[in-house]
Amino acid sequence: WIKTRSTLRVKFRSARIEGGGILAFTDDDVIVDKEWLWHINNAFKNFNCDGVGGKVLPNWKVQPPSWVTNKFLSELAIKDYGDEAFYFPRNKYEEFNGSNFAFKKDLFKKYGQFNIYLNRAQDTEIFRKFLSRGSRLLYYPKRIVFHTIDKDRLNKNHFKKMVILILILRLRQRVTMMIWLGLDLDLYKKKSMD
């Protein structure tokens, strides 16, 4: 157990602790299914995988407004890719959610830590880093957590802020990853202008 106020610090520290074979991550605003740990073990035991992600379903504290449709669920960190297990990448838009993933600990030793310079989106960055290095990452739908959604997150101003923040983070993340991979940013700019 690591006591700190920062989720990123917990993730970073836990990946550095000696011992253990699997690191499972969740958030403080989710409720894990009663068989969550069992399903982590089961997935690693029965599938040839290096990481496992699962469903993140809503735990509505209030009835969502009618304008909150399925297209907005990802902005609330809800991920449900169906009831069949599969290996990533199935398409470029699917990825693990940070409130419900687990990795073999040796991936952090082989490929590196969470990027502490990303204020948000470290989960996406580590998922893509491991995937790009050939890690077998599995979606296992029986591994479920329920993300608490209260009324403060169900207003249009919150969604506007989230959309803007996500666009900024994706741009910043792309540039950061290009720098990490040693890609020429000038070449990227030139291609995007053509």
N, C-alpha and C positions, 0 to 999 in steps of 0.2 A: 504494500500500500504506500503510495507516494502522496504526501500532503502538500498541495500548492494550489494557488488560485488559477493558474494558467493551464489550460488543456494542452497546449503545445509543449510546455515544460514537462508535463507528465509523460507525454508520448516520447519526447526526446530522452528523458531520463530512463524510462522503462526500457528503451531499446539499448541502453548502455549498461544495464545491470547484468552481472554475470549469472549464468545458470538459466535454466528454463529452455524449453524448446519452441513454445508458441506464445506469441503476445496477442491478446485479444483487447480490442478497444471499443469503448462506448462513450456516451456523453451523460452528463448529470441531468439532462431533461428528457431522458427516455426511461421506459420500463422494459426490462428484458423479459422475454418469454421464460416460463419456468424451466424449459428444457434447453435454454440457450447454450449453456456450457456443454451439455451432452451433444448437441448438434455440431458444435465446433469440433469436438473430438471425433465424432462420427465422420464428418466431412474429410478431415485430414487422414483418418484411418482408411476410409473406403475409396477415396479419389486420389489420384496422383496429382496433388496440387501443392503450391507454395503459399497460397493465401486464399482466404474464404471471406466472402461478403454475403449478406443476406438482405431480407426485406426490412424496410423501415416503413411502418404503417402509422397512420395518424391516430393519436389519442386526443380527440376533440374535447376541450373543456367547455366549449359552447358550440351551438349549432353554427356551422360556417355559413356566411352569406351566400346567396344564390350565384353571385358573380365568381365565387371561388370554384372554378371548374378543374378538371383533371390537368389542364395545361399549366395551372398554377402550383400544382402539388410539389414539383421539384424545387420551387422557390421556398417551400416550407420544409425542405430536406426530407421529403417523402420519396422513397424508391421502392417500386414493386415491378419486377421484370417478369412476373408470371410464376407458374408453379413447377416449371421444369428446370433442373440444374443445367448449367452450361459453363463453358470456359470463355473468358474474355479473350480477344475482342469479338463480340458478335456484331456490334456496330460502333462507330466512333463516339456516340453520345452516351453509351452506358459505362458506368464506372461504380466503384465501391462508394458507399456513404460512410463517412468517418464515425458515425455513431453505431456502426455494426460491421466491423471487419476484424480479421485476425491474420497474422502472418507468421511464418516460420522465422524465428529470431535470427537465423544465420543470413537472411536476406539483408538485414541492416549492416551486418559486418561485411558482406560482399559488395553491396551497392551504395551504401551510405544511409545517412539519417534523414529525418524530416528536415526540410529547409526552414531554418529558424528566421529567415529574412522575409518569408511570406507571412503576412499578418493573418491571412485567412487562406483557405484552399491548400493547406499542407497535405490534406488527405488525398486530394486529386493529384497533387504533385508526386507523392510517394507511390500512389497506385500506378501512375503513368511511368514513373522511373522504373519500378519493378517489372511492369509489363514490357517496356521497351528493352529490358535486359534479358528477356526470354522466360521470365517467371510464369508459371502456370497458375492463373488466378481464377477461382471458381465462384460462380453465383450459386448459392445453396439456399433455396427458398424456404426450407424448414427453419432456418436460423432467423428468428424474428425479434425485432424490438418495436416498441410503440413510442413514437415521438410526441411529446406533449405539446399541443397547440392551444395556447390561451387566446383570449379575445384581443389582446394587444397586438398580436401578429396577424389579425384578420381585418385589417383596415387598408384602404387603398394607398394611403401615404407610406405605410410600411412596405407594401409591394413596390411602389415607385423607388424607394430608397434601395431595396434589395436588388432590383433590376439594374440600377445605376452602379451599385457596388459590385455586382457580379461582372458587368461589362468591364469595369476598371480592373478588377482582379484578374480576369481572363487575359487582358492585354498585358498586365504586369507579369503574370505568370508565364506567358509566352516569351516575353523578352528575357526573363530570368532563366528560363529553361534553355533558351538559345545561347545565353552567355555560359551557362554551365556546360553545355554540349560543345562549346567552342565554335559555334556557327558565326559567320560574318553577318552582323546586323545590317551593314551597308548593302550586301547582296540581297538580303530579305526586303529591304526598302525598295531597291531597284526592281525586283520581281513584282512586288505589289503595285508599283506605279505603272508598269507596262500594261 
